[in-house]
């Protein structure tokens, strides 16, 4: 698994070794235990969304809270209207 550090920027970052652009548009966002988000998103949530589809592209898990026993986060996946 590869991990990246994310930055929301209004302009290009000149010294970035790899720039992953997230498209403008609609996203499905879920919150929960960070180690369960990918399975929940791709195994359940996207199957239940009937008006939109994931067609590939960048997705991300963002850590929002980290405690001694739990890491919480959000998963962000771009979708397009069917």
Secondary structure, 3 states (H helix, E strand, C coil): CCCCCCCCCCCCCCCCCCCCCCCCCEEEEEEEEHHHHHHHHHHHHHHHCCCEECCCCCEEEEEEEECCCCEEEEEEEEEEEC
